[in-house]
Structure formats: structure tokens, C-alpha cells
Amino acid sequence: MSTRRRVSTRISAISESATLAVDAKAKAMKAAGRPIIGFGAGEPDFPTPDYIVEAAVAAAREPRFHKYTPAGGLPELKQAIAAKTRRDSGYEADASRVLVTNGGKQAVYEAFATLLDPGDEVLVVAPYWTTYPEAIKLAGGVQVDVVTDETTGYLAGVEQLEAARTDRTKVLLFVSPSNPTGAVYSREQTVEIGRWAAEHGLWVVTDEIYEHLTYGGAEFTSIATAVPELGDQVVILNGVAKTYAMTGWRVGWLIGPPDVVKAATNLQSHATSNVSNVSQMAALAAVSGDLSAVARMREAFDRRRQTMVRMLNEIPGVLCPEPKGAFYAYPAVKELIGKELRGRRPGSSAELAELILEEAEVAVVPGEAFGTPGYFRLSYALGDDDLVEGVSRLAKLLAEAH
Ligand SMILES: Cc1ncc(COP(=O)(O)O)c(C=O)c1O
């Protein structure tokens, strides 16, 4: 018998996406007839706007889109992404510095695969989105966590970053608005962090996918624009998923210096070739149109955000700082761990989340998925009535903890 592993060491080390797993479990329980309310999903509950869908239908009828197109993206889409970036964040990059990817996720993978050699360190502010560690690991990089908590609204300062920097640090990952916490760095904080990175010659990979979802006076600042000192050591990640309710269409992009974009395009040319042309044409309609659809979604998300945060903070043992962006709340539930609840004593936020799913039929993602046990992530991208019902069930159950 062969002693070789069936699945390689590298790929065995990748964990299942915890957020997708919670979502899948909740959906399966729902399909089995249980009245589950899911706070797990990382996607808008709105359909894609009609004019975008129409552009896709027209593209599907066009024979030239039935064929392979350039691996790095349709030239007209790359042009439109460059123009949209100029419009929304003031960042100047021509179309040759844009690579169209299969969702923001592929942009994340390609950015780290292109920048990291084995042993290169990446500073990652925790709580972090679940995909980053896997992409960094697969590229041979070493993730160094910079852990934040509710007392600072999950924001990291330069001193904390500096304490984590070593002579092997190559990249700072900067995500604002943040998934999972909804934290948004102010312009001043962004500039301070960007200048510190530039001073130490670090690359900055910045994920701007939630750029249009900020609330209560908070404003998105692109670190790439605000800190010109970063020069050509900045890679912007973005996509249409969250802004235009297009999670299923799988279009994202990466903007970077020519050598990085060229190398990442080479990688993509062997991995996936061009992104589906139909989806690219839908994305073209999205990014060349106005922002009225996201303005309407933002209004609904803001209302739900306020309701959710108020209700969560009324639950004894739960502390939820106000999220300023994206569509997630990230309450601390540390005080509830180890208490008795329905004859059990959950010893972690993961166990507490399991118990909540079974007893209250409410799905939340435990903080373990984001590098910080003791917390939950709840998405408020779901209908108002479901949101109130779900948090009420949570409150009722958690009130029994003693
Ligand atoms: C912070 C962040 N970046 C990137 C993505 C990637 O989105 P997609 O691959 O759907 O474009 C997500 C999706 O959840 C996200 O939360």
C-alpha cells in the first residue's frame, strides 16, 4: 500500500469556509422544515438591478462572447473599472493596471500568490475575514495577527502594527470597512497607517469591496489615494458583489503596479482564463452606471443596523460596538461563555452558536471563524421582520443563561 497522502499537505491544511458552512447548515435545516433565521450570509438580500441583468441577457446572445476573451478581462470593462475607481476613490490607474478576476476572492488569492515568497510575513488585523488566512498560507506566507477588540471598535493603531512588524514583514493587509466587524478607519487613521507602511517599505494590499457601505457620517477613505507615498507598492482589491447585489455573478478585480498585474494575469491565464463574458458585461453595466441602487440598499442596511445594534446591546452579557460600515455586527459574548443554558454549559463561542442554532433556530457565525473566539458575527443583510424575530429569539434564549 502506498504511504503517500491522498490529499496533499498543502491543500489538507485549508479549512472549510466557516461562514459558508454555517450558512449551508442553516439552509439545510430550513429545507428540512425548521423555521431558521440565518444571520450568517455575507450577501445583500436584494436582487441584482434589472439594467444589469438586461446587459447580461444581451451579452449571452452575442456570438463574440461565446468565445475565449483576454485572460485579464474585457478591455472595455478594464477601462470602466479604471474610470469607476477614479470617480469613487480618486485613485488614478489606467486600464493596463486592472486585472478582472472571478470575484473578489480570486483577487485575494492572486494578490498574495503574486506578492509572497515562503516565510514573508503579512500583518493582518484580527478579527479578519475567513478567506485571508487560507490565501496567505497557500502562498507560503506567514500571517501575523494584530488583535483588536470591542474597546477600540476593532481598530488597530500604528503602535500595535509596529509591535508586530519584523524584518520579514512584507505586506500590510488593510480592510476598511471591515468584514466581520464593520469597523471603518477615519481619514486621519488611514493616513497615519499608510505613512507608517510607506516609511517601512511595506506593501499594502487593500480590500475596498465595502467602499459604498458606510453609515452615520463615517466615510470610506482609499489608503491608495490618501497616501501617495505608498507609490507602486499598493494593490487594490474590489468587486461588484456587495455594491450591486451581484454575489453570484463572480466578478472582482485587482489594481496594482504593472509587474504585479502582469504576473497575476499569467497565473490567472493558467488557472481560469477569462471570467465569464456574460458576467463581465453585467459588471460593465454595473460599474458604468450610477450608484442609486447601492444608495437604496444602504438606506435599508442602515435602518437594520441601528435596530440590530440596539437590540443586541439590550441582551445581558452581550456588548456590540456600533459598526460603521459593511453589513455586519460583531458583538462580544465572552460573558456568556461557561454559563449554564438549557442544561448545557458551552465552553466557547462556537459551542454557544451551535446551541443557539438548535434551541433558538437562529444561525450566527462564531468568532472562531475570524480569529477571535468570544464573539459572534451577525449579518444585517436580511429582511427587517426576520431580523427583529431572530434577535428576539436570541435575546429570549440568552436571558436564560446563568
Ligand atoms: C472583505 C471581503 N473581501 C472580498 C470578498 C469577496 O467577494 P466576492 O468573491 O464575492 O467578490 C468578500 C466577500 O464576502 C469580503 O467580505
The ligand as a Gaussian input file, in Angstrom:
#p B3LYP/6-31G(d) Opt

LIG

0 1
 C      -13.863000      41.590000       2.834000
 C      -14.267000      40.826000       1.628000
 N      -13.470000      40.848000       0.559000
 C      -13.770000      40.157000      -0.543000
 C      -14.922000      39.421000      -0.637000
 C      -15.117000      38.657000      -1.921000
 O      -16.305000      38.750000      -2.504000
 P      -16.587000      38.034000      -3.899000
 O      -15.598000      36.949000      -4.085000
 O      -17.981000      37.529000      -3.762000
 O      -16.458000      39.103000      -4.932000
 C      -15.789000      39.351000       0.458000
 C      -16.988000      38.504000       0.431000
 O      -17.548000      38.107000       1.438000
 C      -15.463000      40.087000       1.615000
 O      -16.256000      40.095000       2.685000

